[in-house]
Amino acid sequence: MTIDNQLDQASETKSEVVVNTDGLMMQLDYAAPSQISQVNESSDSLSEAQTSEHTQHVALFAQLNRSDVNFHGKVKSPLVFRDSLLALFDVVSSDYRYVPKDRSAYTVFMQMRRASSNKNLFTAQRDYFTWLFDNDPLAFCILDPIIQVHEQGVSFEVFSRDEGCYAQLTLTNEIFEQSTKPTIGTTNIDYSAALFNGIEKIRDHQQTILDIGHEAVGLQLLETIPETDVADTDSDVANPSVKEQIIEKRINVPKSWIRALLQVQSAGQLPQDTIHLDPIALYNVLFELRMHADIKGKRRGLLIELRPQQLPVIILEPFDITVTSQVSQQQKPYQGQQAKLIRLWGRRRLSLLKRLLPHTDSVSVSLLGQGMPSYWTLKGKGFHFTFAMTGFSQANWSQSLNFDLLLPKRPLHNTLAASEENLSDSHNDSNDSNDDNNGLSVLIKTLASTPSTLDDLVKSLSADALLKSVPVSHSQVQQWLLSGTQQGLIRFEMATQLYHYRPLTQVPLEMAQFAYHNEAEKQAFDLIGRTDAVQKFTVETVAVKGITIRADIHVEEDRRTYHSQLQLGDEGLVTKAECSCPQYLQHRLTHGVCAHLIALRLRYNQYDPNNTSNDSWHDTRVLSKRVPSKRLNNPKNTQANVQESAKIKSANSSLMALPSAATLDLTALAQPAAHPHTNENGKAQDLAAQESSIAYVYITIAHKKITIEQTISGKDTRQQLAFNQPAQAKSAFLQHIARFEAKGFIENQGM
């Protein structure tokens, strides 16, 4: 379907998206539920008949009120096909949100238990699931995937219910044997637990056929008319008749869900650091996570240590377990120019990739920054799977605000409708917004004909006659692509670096509904835009404890000034929040965060510690380094062991005097065995028991004072320096940072 046809259909037909106060009511109609069936066809030869009995037909029914999309192909690698679709289902059904104890549900359960005490097990289970479906329908709600049939194959897109995971699966033409030409387009497919159970039964010895379409080649749509006593025809075989069955789904999709989906898709185009891993390294990470449970109150991050021209190292907190892999074609040294230590959250979500690891040839990870989304791309024969781990759920409003500010400003109007109005009025004076709308409209028409890379788009748009008045450059085209992705019109495939035209819905979205998460966030942005709304803004930094932010938020409509305070941990997460507004005093944070706290957090994002009006600085830098810690396996208290332990103790107690030669060589981790040591008996002692611990250094500047705290192996040291002028303290602050970096310490970006 072309762009012009879509605009005509949007104006003439009834919209499939109905605006609702809580979300968007989407109606999805299918001819029948997607299913897997075995087809037994008659054949002349015995061998062909036996083959047909072991044929699995995967029928994915497309949405009826969208454009016709058809695909038919025989699957060459059934196991890859099965595991990739199962991994997709694991992502769309995942929900890692914390669920507190609900006493009301327990009360209802006890009432049902007493009421069903005289019933058998089947009746009691049926009553329970009936109650659950009536009172908690979201427990069974799985949003159907977005599917696109294109020249390279078939692509699936899903987003989890907790807004924490996004997955994009592409099955290339290499895995299919096609007999008919597919119909290219975008639609939704029916995805249910029954289909998941059927996909689990696919085996390698069976022939698997994939059918996608409105009727999915008519599978399971024929029913047999029962034989009657009086035959009306001469034929002894019953005639099949078409069974008409339409499955209607009305799903109230939260606006925050669609907004987060568009954000994660857009963030994949931002500048990022890319590292390459061996699949066995990802397996080792999943193995260590499975063998080590999270400790309450301890760090749960996934540290990725990057040093120029060295192999990346993955560190699991708080156990300080390091994971690398052998030097291979998949594992490449980091090509950046600056050493970085990036912490990621939500590491348990990586377990959703376990089904695809046996079929994966290479793994690449794209990192946006500290606590920001990370993209894990798995490539194998016939598929590539991109998994985005946001690191925060919809409940983490503070971290999601940082994510919002990382992306460019979301357009408030739909570009396709605006460009159509501009093209219809040729006498209208052109301005910057009209040029952007026209440029994006031409770009979308180019992508609708063929997917392209960024360089190919720049070349084709530079030669387009409709954009002669618009300067076409890489930055301008990338801005159009980001705007189109935020409107749900463009899909970026990270594995191939291709941009596809993929409308999220049949009718273009009303972008004004997705500008803000909620009304409180809208009010917060309005307060930040005023000159005198945020008063007496102060920032206090304390090493290890975090950052305390205070301000008075003046609301002119209320004729009152509210005192708001936030405390941020060393990872940038809110650990304490207080406000004097009536909403917080009455409900605390149970009814959501108030606009004044959001405004305070937004004001802190604009805070520059190096540029203050009173010529004073408040800043904290966290640096860390992995140092070797020797575990002595010999229980005897020999003189050599005592001397060795004394050396380790002196090295741990004085980090500032630690030589750079004693740091752990990252390239040595890739080798199966380390260099041996010789004890007093002349026997070689292997260093396989050598472990690494992380040493942290917190450097804090507060006006004229500098505080340096060092932490290693549970031992803390503290040093405080005072200066006569803030400028002298600032100069010494930078000198201390440079001194620790020269000793191999890496600054934790964003902490």
C-alpha positions, 0 to 999 in steps of 0.5 A: 500500500502506498502512502497516498492510498493510506492517507485516502483510507485514513480519511474515508474509512473508520479508524481502527484506533479509538481514543480512550482515556486510559489508552488506545482501544485497538480492534484486531480481527482475524479470520481464525486463530493462528494454529499448527496442524498436521495435513494428511493428503492422499498420494499415489506413492507410499513415500509421499504419503508418509512425508505428508503425514509428518508435515507441520503447517504453521498458519499465522492469520493476518489482521483483516482490516489491514492490507493483504500480506501473504507469505508461503514457504517451506522451512529448511531449518525447523529447529531454528524456526521453532526456537526463534519464535519461542524466544519471541514469545518469551519476550512478549509475555515477560513481565519483571515488575515487582508485584507486592502482596495483595491481601484482597486477592488472598481474601477472595482466594479464601472465599473461593476455597471455602465455596469450592470445598465440595467441588472436584478439581476441574470445577474449582480450576474452571471457576478460578480462571473464570473469576480471573478473566472477569476481574483481571483480564490483563493476566491473559493479555498478550499484544499481538506481534507486528509482522512485516513481509519484505524482500529480505524475508519476514520480520517480527516485532514485540514489546513486553508488558512491563515496557522493559524488553523489545525484540526484533526477529528477522527470518531471512529468505535463506531459511525458506524454500518459496514456491510463490512470490510473497505479498509485501506489507505490514500487519499484525498476526494472532499470537496466543498460548495455543500457538506457543504450545503448537510451536513447541512440538515442531521437530527436525524430522518433520517438514514445516511450512509457514503460511501468512495471510488473511486466510493462511491458505485456508488451513482449518477453515474446511469442515465436513458435512455429516452424511445423511440417510438420503443421498442428494448426490451421486458422490459417496464423499461428503462435500466440504463447506467453508467455515466462517469464523472471525476472531475479534480482539479489542485490546485497550493498549496503554498509551505509555506502552506505545510511547515506550515502544516508539522510544526504544525503536528510535534509540537504536539510531543514536550514537553508541559503542558497539562491542562483539562477543563470542556466543560462549561469553553470553552463555557464561554470563547466563550460567553465572546468573543462574548459579548466583542469586541476587542479594538483597541490598547489594548491587545488581548491575552488569558492568562492561569494562572497555579499554582501547584495543583490548577485549571487553570484560563483563563483570557481574555485581556484587560477586565481581565475576569477570567473563571474557572469551577466547580471541576469535573472529567474533570476539574483537578488541574494543575500537574506541579511543577512551576507556569506559565502564558502563553499568547496565540494569535488568540483567535477568532479562538476558535469560530470554535469549537462552533458546537462541544460543545454540544457533548463534554464530556471533553476538554484538552489543550496542551500548548507549550509556550508563543505565541506558538501553542496550541492544544485543544482536544475535546472528545465525544461519537464516536469522538475526535477533535484536533484543533491546533491554531498557534497564527500567520498567514503567514504574521507574519514572526517574530513569525513564526521564533521562531516556526521554531527554536523550532522544530528540523532541517528539513531533506533536503532529503527524507528518503524513497528514501535514505533508498532504495538506502542504502539497494540496496548497501549492501557494502556501509559503514554505517554512522550516516545519513544512520543509521537514514534513515534505522531506520526511514524506519524500523519504518515506515514499523512498523507503516504501519502494525499497529498504535503504541504508543511511548513505543510500538515502542521502544519495537518493534524496540529494537527487530528488527534484522535490527537495531542491530547496532543502539542504540534504545532509547526513544529519538532516536525513538522520533527523527525518529518520528519527522523526519517522521512527518516533511516529511509528512509520519507520523501522530500523534493523540494527543487524543489517543497518537498513531502514524499512517503511513499517506503519505501526497502525493502519491509521497514523497515530495522533502524536499529541497523545504521546508527547508526555507520560501523564498529566503530571509530566506535562505540568512539570515541563510547563513549570520548567519553561517558566523563569521563576518556577524553580527557586533556591535550587541546591545540589549537595554531593556526599561520597557513597551516599549519593546526591541530594537535590532541593528546590522551592517550586512556585506554582502561580495557579495555586499561589503557593510554593512547595518545597521538594527534595530528591536523593539520588544514589550513586547509580542515578536512581531516586532513593528518597523523595519528599514534597510539601504538596497536598498530593504527596502529603496525602498519598505519598508516591502510591498515586504516582509522582507529583509534578513538582518532583518531576520538575525538580528532576528535570531541573537537575538534568539542566544542572552543570556542575562546572558552570555555576553562578557563585563560582563553586562546584558540587560534583562526585566522580566514581572511578574503579579498577579491577585488582588481583586478589590471591586466594591461597589454597595451601592451608599450611602457614609457611613463610612463603605464604605469610610473605605473599599475604603480607604483599597482598595486604599492603597492596590493598591497603594503599591503592594510591601506591599500587603500581600499574604493573600489578593490574590484571592483564585483560588479554591474559583472561582469554588464555586457558592457563596463567603463568605459574609461580614457584613456591619454596619446594620448587613446585609450580603453583597455578594462578587459576585460583587468582580472582579479581576484586573491584576497587572503588574511588569516590572523589567529591568536591563541595565548594572548597573541600575535596573528599577522597574515599577508597573502597576495596575488599570491604575496607574503606579509607577517607581523606579530606582536603580544604582549600582557600578558593573554589578555583584551587579546589577545582584544579586539585579535583581534576588533578586527582582524577587524572592521577587515578586514571594514570594508574588504570582507574576508569571513570564510571560514566553517568554515575 
